Amino acid sequence: MLIRQWLNSWQAGDFRMRTFKDTLIWKTLMSTDRQYVMDKINKPLLKAIVIIANRLPEMTRENCLHPNTLILFDIWDKFRKRNGVRREFIDAGFRILIYKHEVDPVYRHFLNKFLKGTSDWDYNEKAN
């Protein structure tokens, strides 16, 4: 309902500065539509990510070719020790990251640049 109202009230060329509380995201999440977003968008999205991650081949430290993938495993291990919230979703996210890093050069390059900016890990820049 709120989304429909916003779309109806918006006019082309309406580029006035808005505060965050004027944004559609704020209005949706802080209104009665919030529960709808949580139930109908967020939960199915998280479930789909977990299902996709579970269909990927199992990646282990032993079957990885790239040294920086081992760093992702270390980050995953440290993260699991500190956080217990939404464990299934977090594990699925790391499984997808590790898989994409191992098999896709584009994601590997992106993640290597990310790891390079992380100072407390042993980063190997030439390990592509």
N, C-alpha and C positions, 0 to 999 in steps of 0.2 A: 504494500500500500504506500509506504513512504517513498519507495523507489519510483513508483508511478507518479506520485505528486511532484517529486524532484524533476523528473523528465518533462512533465507537463509545464513546469514553471520555468525551465531553462530556455533561454533564447540565444540564437546564434549571435555572437559578438558580445556576450555578457562575460567580460573578462575582468570584472572588478576583483580586487583583492579580497580574499576570504580568510577568516581565521579557521583554525582546525575544527572548531566546534560548528562551523558552517558547512563542513564537508559531508558528503554522502556517507563516507565510512563512519564518521562519528555519529551521525544521526541514526544510521542503521544499527550500529553496535550498542548505542545507548537508548534505544527505543524498544518497543515491544517486538520489533523485527529481529532483535538480537537472538532470541531463542530459535527463531526460524532459521537464521543463518547458521547457528551452532548445530542444529539438528539436521537440516536439509543440505547444507553445503560442507561444513567442516568435518562432521563425522564420516560422511561417505568419501570425502577426499582422503582423509587419513587412512580409512579402510582400504581404499584403492591403492595407495602407496605401499601399504604393508603387503597386499596381495601381489603386486608387481615385484616387490623386492623378494618375496618368497619364491617366485618363479625363476629368479636368476640362478645361474650356477653358483655353487658354494665357493667363496673365495677364502683362502687361508693364507697364512704367512708362507707356507711351504710351496704353494702353487702360484705365487706372484713373481713376475719377472722384474718389475721396476722397484728400485730401492725406496723411492718416495712413497710407494704404496704401504710399505712397512711403517712409515711415519703416520699414515692415516690409521693404521691398526693401533699404534701407540696412543694417538689422540682418542680413538674410540674407547680403548681400555681405560684411560684416565677419566674420560667422560662418564663411563658406566660406573666407576667407583664413586663419583661425586653426585650423580643424579639418578633417581629412581622413578621420576615422573614420566609417564608415557613411554616406558621402556621399549615396548614393541614398536612404536613409531620411530623412536630415535635409532633403534637397531636397524630398522628398515632403511632409514635415511643413510646411515653409514654403509650398509651393504650396497646401496645404489651408488654412493660416492666411490667406494672402493672398486666396484665393478667397472664403472665408467672410467675411472682413472687407469685401470689396468688395460682396457680394451679400446679406448677411443682417444686418439692423439689430441683432438681438439680439447676435450675435457681435461686430459692429462696436462696439457700446456697451461690451461686456466688454473687448475688446482696447484700446479707447480709454482705459478706466480703467487698464488695465495699462500702456499707454504713458505715461500721465500720471504714474505712479509711477516711471518711468524717467527720471532727471534729465539724462542726458547726450545726449538726443535732442531735436530741435526738435519739440515737441509743439504741435499746434493743437487746443485744446479745443473750439472751435466747428465743427470740420470733421466733422460727422456727415453 
